[in-house]
C-alpha cells in the first residue's frame, strides 16, 4: 500500500480537483438524491482507476482539465457499476458502509446508479473528444457482457482457463484499459502511441481480478467476504481451474464431479477450497500474476524512463501485494 499512497500524495491536488468535479456534477435539485450521493461520496475506495487516468494524461503531456473530466467520468461509471452490483449481489455493506440498496431499496439504488452514469456522460462530453465517449461506451458494454458470460458459466459450471481469462478480460480488464485510453485521448495521443499502454492496462486488470479471486480461498476479515463465496455463487476461478487439471492427483476425478454439482453444500465448498490450495492453485495464480507483471514491465520499457512510468510499475506491484 505504501507505493500507492506515495503516488496518491504526488497527484493529490489533481485528485482533489477530480473529486470536486464529481461532487459538482452530481448535484441536483432533488434533496433526496443529493443526500444519498453526498453520503456515498464520503467513503472513497483506493481510487485506482482515476489515478490511472491521471497518470496516462501525465505521460502524454500533462494533467489538464480534459484529463480531469475524463477521470471523473471513469470514476462515476465505476461507482455506478458498484452500486448496481450491490443490488445484484444483495450486498449489505461496501467499504465498511451500508450499501444504498440496504439503506433505501433496490429501486432507489438502481436510480442512483443510473444518475452516476448520466454524470459520467456529462463529464465525457466536456472533454470534447468522441474517442473518449466511444471508449466509455465500449467499456460499459464489455462490463455487462463479462458479467453475463460469468453468470452463464456459473450456471453450467463449464469453464477452462481461456474462458476464465476471456470473462475477466471483459468484466474487469476492459475498465483498466479504458482508464489509460481516455487519459491519453484527453491529451490528443494517437491510437498507435496508446496501444502499448492499453496492453499494459489490460494485463493490470487481469492481474487485479486474479488477485481478487485468490481472496475467496482464505477467511480474512480484512477482505470482508466469507471463504468460498465465489463457489457458493457458482464461479470457478483460476486456483480451482488449475487444480482440477491435476490428473496426476488421485482425488482429481472426485473433485471434478464435485465442482460440477448443481448445488454445493458448505462441506462441498470446504473440500474444493482445500483441494485447490493443496494442489497448488494459489501458487499457480501468483505465478500467473508474476508472468503478467513481467510482460507489463517489458511493455513499459518501450517508454522513456520517468516518474510516471515508475508509478505504472509500482501500481502493478501493489496489485499483486495488496491485502484487500
Secondary structure, 3 states (H helix, E strand, C coil): CHHHHHHHHHCHHHHHHHHHHHHHHCCCCCHHHHHHHHHHHCCCCCCHHHHHHHHHHHHCCCCCHHHHHHHHHHHHHHHHHHHHHHHHHCCCEECCEECHHHHCCHHHHHHHHHHHHHHHHHHHHHCCCHHHHHHHHHHHHHHHHHHHHHHHHHHHCCCCHHHHHHHHHHHHHHHHHHHHHHHHHHCCCCHHHHHHHHHHHHHHHHHHHHHHHHHHHCCECCCCECCCHHHHCCCCCHHHHHHHCCCCCCCHHHHHHHHCCCCCCHHHHHHHHHHHHHCCHHHHHHHHHHHHHHHHHHHHCCCCCCHHHHHHHHHHHHHHHCCC
